[in-house]
Amino acid sequence: MGEALPSGIAAAAAAVAPGVPAPVIRRLGRVAYRPTYEAMQRFTGARTAATPDELWVLEHPPVYTAGLAARAEHFPRRDDIPVERVDRGGQITYHGPGQAIVYALVDLPRRRLEVRALVRLLEQSVIDYLAENGVAGERRAGAPGVYVGGAKVAALGLRIRRGRAYHGLALNVDMDLSPFAAIDPCGYPGLAVTQARDLGIATSAAAAGERLARRIAALLEAAESRDGR
């Protein structure tokens, strides 16, 4: 529980001023999936009521991740990309270079947020980002994430442990989308996927991740303000 996080991922601050501290944004670059996943678990297990929330901005090498609801029939029809079974909700998805990932390590009770509210907040960060670039993103009932013209551009999955969230969202920015064709993305056979580049948004995953993290931080602070604090 108290062991050090992998290189490049700092431990949470211990003492903070009264009130809810602003989220800390950590820019990790391209990092392997398994040690980052284990670092999220350790961070969440070790954090205290004084630990600031953190947003980890990163990319992963090619990997499929299968959530708690994942079923074998949706798994990859290829064997050259590893599959990681993880403890987030949802089915199977793909992560790879050129995809902007923001892991949201958030203390929900402290911010008086319900899980559904955090899901909508994360989705809203993507919708706002797309709108800034002239693209209309939308939600789909019963299928968390963000869609453009029926194609999924951002996936979302969370795990809540003792009121503390981890995992987060992944926005397809400028990547090889072909690995999605080997799975049923998020458990939906034939689900189309798209990315920012194909929507006319010319940017890097790092730049998009930075924008998303700053938007998520602002939305978290705005939610706190609406709560009257």
C-alpha positions as CSV (number, residue, x, y, z in Angstrom):
1,M,0.0,0.0,0.0
2,G,2.8,2.4,0.9
3,E,5.4,1.4,-1.7
4,A,6.8,4.0,-4.1
5,L,5.1,4.6,-7.4
6,P,6.9,3.8,-10.7
7,S,9.5,6.3,-12.0
8,G,7.9,9.5,-13.3
9,I,4.8,9.1,-11.1
10,A,5.1,11.1,-7.9
11,A,3.4,10.2,-4.6
12,A,0.6,12.5,-3.5
13,A,1.2,15.5,-1.3
14,A,0.6,14.9,2.4
15,A,-0.4,18.2,3.9
16,V,-2.7,20.7,2.3
17,A,-4.5,23.9,3.3
18,P,-8.1,23.6,4.5
19,G,-10.7,23.0,1.8
20,V,-10.4,20.9,-1.3
21,P,-7.1,21.3,-3.1
22,A,-7.0,21.8,-6.8
23,P,-6.3,18.7,-8.8
24,V,-2.7,18.1,-9.6
25,I,-1.9,17.4,-13.3
26,R,0.9,15.0,-14.0
27,R,2.3,14.6,-17.5
28,L,3.7,11.1,-17.8
29,G,4.4,10.7,-21.5
30,R,4.3,7.2,-23.0
31,V,4.2,4.6,-20.2
32,A,3.6,0.8,-20.1
33,Y,0.0,-0.1,-19.1
34,R,0.5,-2.6,-16.2
35,P,2.9,-0.6,-14.0
36,T,0.7,2.5,-14.5
37,Y,-2.4,0.5,-13.6
38,E,-0.7,-0.8,-10.5
39,A,0.4,2.7,-9.6
40,M,-3.2,3.9,-9.7
41,Q,-4.2,1.2,-7.3
42,R,-1.4,2.0,-4.9
43,F,-2.1,5.7,-5.1
44,T,-5.8,5.1,-4.3
45,G,-5.0,2.7,-1.5
46,A,-2.5,5.0,0.1
47,R,-4.2,8.3,-0.2
48,T,-5.7,10.1,2.8
49,A,-8.4,12.8,3.2
50,A,-5.6,15.4,2.7
51,T,-4.3,14.0,-0.6
52,P,-5.0,16.2,-3.6
53,D,-6.8,14.6,-6.5
54,E,-4.6,13.9,-9.5
55,L,-5.1,13.8,-13.3
56,W,-2.5,11.7,-15.1
57,V,-2.0,12.6,-18.8
58,L,-0.3,9.9,-20.8
59,E,-0.2,7.5,-23.8
60,H,0.2,3.7,-23.7
61,P,2.0,1.3,-26.1
62,P,-0.5,-1.0,-27.9
63,V,-2.6,-2.9,-25.4
64,Y,-6.2,-4.2,-25.1
65,T,-7.8,-3.7,-21.7
66,A,-10.8,-5.8,-20.6
67,G,-13.0,-4.5,-17.8
68,L,-15.0,-6.5,-15.2
69,A,-17.9,-7.0,-17.6
70,A,-15.8,-8.2,-20.5
71,R,-16.9,-11.4,-22.2
72,A,-14.7,-13.7,-24.2
73,E,-16.7,-13.4,-27.4
74,H,-15.7,-9.7,-27.7
75,F,-12.0,-10.4,-27.3
76,P,-9.4,-9.8,-30.0
77,R,-9.3,-11.8,-33.2
78,R,-5.5,-11.4,-33.3
79,D,-2.7,-12.3,-30.9
80,D,0.0,-9.8,-31.5
81,I,-1.2,-7.2,-29.0
82,P,-1.4,-8.1,-25.2
83,V,-4.7,-8.2,-23.3
84,E,-4.8,-6.9,-19.7
85,R,-7.7,-7.8,-17.5
86,V,-8.4,-4.9,-15.1
87,D,-10.8,-3.8,-12.4
88,R,-12.6,-0.9,-14.2
89,G,-16.2,-1.2,-15.3
90,G,-17.1,-1.9,-18.9
91,Q,-16.0,-4.3,-21.6
92,I,-12.9,-4.4,-23.9
93,T,-11.1,-1.5,-25.6
94,Y,-7.8,-0.6,-27.2
95,H,-5.1,1.8,-26.2
96,G,-2.2,2.8,-28.3
97,P,0.2,5.6,-29.3
98,G,-1.6,8.7,-30.6
99,Q,-4.5,8.3,-28.1
100,A,-4.8,10.8,-25.3
101,I,-5.5,9.2,-21.9
102,V,-6.4,11.1,-18.7
103,Y,-6.7,9.0,-15.6
104,A,-8.9,10.7,-13.0
105,L,-7.9,9.9,-9.4
106,V,-10.7,11.7,-7.6
107,D,-12.1,11.6,-4.1
108,L,-15.8,11.6,-4.8
109,P,-17.2,12.2,-1.3
110,R,-14.9,15.1,-0.7
111,R,-16.2,16.8,-3.8
112,R,-19.7,15.6,-3.1
113,L,-19.8,13.9,-6.5
114,E,-21.8,10.8,-7.4
115,V,-20.2,8.3,-9.8
116,R,-22.7,9.2,-12.5
117,A,-21.8,12.9,-12.1
118,L,-18.1,12.1,-12.6
119,V,-18.9,10.1,-15.7
120,R,-20.8,13.0,-17.2
121,L,-18.1,15.5,-16.2
122,L,-15.5,13.4,-18.0
123,E,-17.7,13.1,-21.0
124,Q,-18.3,16.8,-20.9
125,S,-14.6,17.5,-21.1
126,V,-14.4,15.7,-24.4
127,I,-17.6,17.3,-25.7
128,D,-16.2,20.8,-24.8
129,Y,-12.8,20.0,-26.4
130,L,-14.5,18.9,-29.6
131,A,-16.8,21.9,-29.6
132,E,-13.7,24.2,-29.3
133,N,-12.6,22.6,-32.6
134,G,-15.9,22.9,-34.4
135,V,-17.0,19.3,-33.9
136,A,-20.3,18.2,-32.3
137,G,-19.8,15.3,-29.9
138,E,-22.7,13.6,-28.1
139,R,-23.5,11.1,-25.4
140,R,-25.3,7.8,-26.0
141,A,-27.8,6.5,-23.4
142,G,-26.5,3.4,-21.7
143,A,-23.1,3.5,-23.5
144,P,-20.6,5.8,-21.7
145,G,-18.2,7.7,-23.9
146,V,-18.5,10.3,-26.6
147,Y,-19.6,9.8,-30.2
148,V,-19.5,11.8,-33.4
149,G,-21.9,10.9,-36.1
150,G,-22.5,7.5,-34.5
151,A,-18.8,6.6,-34.3
152,K,-17.0,6.5,-30.9
153,V,-14.2,8.9,-30.4
154,A,-13.7,8.6,-26.6
155,A,-14.1,5.7,-24.3
156,L,-14.5,5.9,-20.5
157,G,-14.2,3.5,-17.6
158,L,-13.9,3.9,-13.8
159,R,-13.2,2.0,-10.7
160,I,-14.4,3.3,-7.3
161,R,-12.7,2.1,-4.1
162,R,-13.9,3.5,-0.8
163,G,-15.3,6.5,-2.6
164,R,-12.0,7.2,-4.6
165,A,-12.1,6.9,-8.4
166,Y,-9.3,5.8,-10.7
167,H,-9.0,4.9,-14.4
168,G,-10.6,7.5,-16.6
169,L,-11.0,8.4,-20.3
170,A,-9.3,7.8,-23.6
171,L,-9.7,10.1,-26.6
172,N,-8.6,8.8,-30.1
173,V,-6.4,11.6,-31.5
174,D,-4.0,10.6,-34.2
175,M,-3.5,6.8,-34.1
176,D,-3.7,3.5,-36.0
177,L,-7.4,2.5,-35.5
178,S,-7.1,-0.9,-37.1
179,P,-6.7,-2.8,-33.7
180,F,-10.3,-1.8,-32.9
181,A,-11.5,-3.9,-35.9
182,A,-10.2,-7.0,-34.1
183,I,-12.5,-6.6,-31.1
184,D,-16.1,-5.6,-30.4
185,P,-15.3,-2.1,-29.0
186,C,-16.9,-1.7,-25.5
187,G,-18.8,-4.9,-26.2
188,Y,-20.6,-3.6,-29.3
189,P,-20.0,-5.7,-32.5
190,G,-19.4,-3.5,-35.5
191,L,-19.2,-0.3,-33.5
192,A,-17.5,2.4,-35.6
193,V,-14.6,4.3,-34.1
194,T,-13.2,7.6,-35.2
195,Q,-10.4,10.0,-34.1
196,A,-9.7,13.7,-33.9
197,R,-7.5,13.7,-37.0
198,D,-10.3,12.3,-39.2
199,L,-12.6,14.9,-37.8
200,G,-10.3,17.7,-39.0
201,I,-8.6,18.4,-35.7
202,A,-4.8,18.5,-36.2
203,T,-3.1,18.0,-32.9
204,S,-1.0,15.6,-30.9
205,A,-2.1,13.2,-28.2
206,A,0.0,15.1,-25.7
207,A,-1.6,18.5,-26.6
208,A,-5.1,17.0,-26.6
209,G,-4.5,15.3,-23.2
210,E,-3.3,18.6,-21.7
211,R,-6.4,20.4,-22.9
212,L,-8.6,17.6,-21.5
213,A,-6.9,17.5,-18.1
214,R,-7.2,21.3,-17.7
215,R,-10.9,21.1,-18.7
216,I,-11.5,18.3,-16.2
217,A,-9.8,20.2,-13.5
218,A,-11.9,23.3,-14.3
219,L,-15.1,21.2,-14.3
220,L,-14.2,19.7,-10.9
221,E,-13.6,23.1,-9.4
222,A,-16.9,24.4,-11.0
223,A,-18.8,21.5,-9.5
224,E,-17.3,22.3,-6.1
225,S,-18.3,26.0,-6.5
226,R,-21.9,25.0,-7.4
227,D,-22.0,23.0,-4.2
228,G,-21.6,26.2,-2.3
229,R,-18.1,25.8,-1.0
